[in-house]
Amino acid sequence: MSKKYLKLLLINLLALGYQPITTATESVELSQPPASLAKWYKPTNKRQVWLHTMFRLRRSVQAIEDYGNEGNYDAMLKWAEKLAKDYRSIPDMIPEWQDDVDTDWAVRLVQASRDKNIKQTKLALRKLKITCKSCHREYRAIVAAQYRSPDYTNISLADSETNQDIKFKQSMKKLSHSVNRIMIALQDNQIKVAQNSSQTLNRQLQDLGKSCKICHKDPDTKIRILGKTTSHDMEKLWKSLKGKDNRASQSTLGHLSVNICARCHSIHRTLAGLRKMVTSDE
């Protein structure tokens, strides 16, 4: 697959922090990056080598500009050499992009910095930035979707109801079923069914919380969505169900759905869906 036509891609890319590149009624044509790029991203690589190379390049550009404006030529040369080294590494990492980089301007940047020639330094830097922008315009959005968005395909979590591991997608279906089962029961005034389903939902959320550490090393990540607030809301739901307060139960369940399901989905499901879209051969 060399090209992807992604309708309404703008809506999903906003979650990645990109600026609009078309109107929502248009189709967008994006080029697939070379397959060799994958080896510089996790999980193929232990480190985000490509990403950190891009970060260093951006940092070097700023340092050169700042020190050039200050007249600190020694520091400017130091960062020009850093930039040139990282820039020249691009075709080594991605041979398919050999013709898209201009290493001559990297050499001229270092020489101009060494000569303390601000005018030529700025010219060389501007020429290099043009090549960066060209590549970013064509590939950055789809690369972010492919390599920096979540993939739940091979993630499983322990299901305390069956004492077996289940696929993430299956666990999401069970959660959705429990939430809807409670709401249906409340609307049909079947309080006992709603109570039982509430206990099931609480257990499922606890199982889900244990899976966060698979991707997130920071324990606070789980707390933001499945922390004390969620526990408090589940207790509130249970109390309203025990008290047979149908209206309060529905209100609390709606609050839970927004603060757990909607908040988590706005980040994880949107990006996972985008990743599936751009990596699919359909």
Summary of the structure (lengths in Angstrom):
residues: 282
radius of gyration: 25.6
end to end distance: 9.2
largest distance: 82.4
contacts: 781
relative contact order: 0.10
helix: 73%
strand: 6%
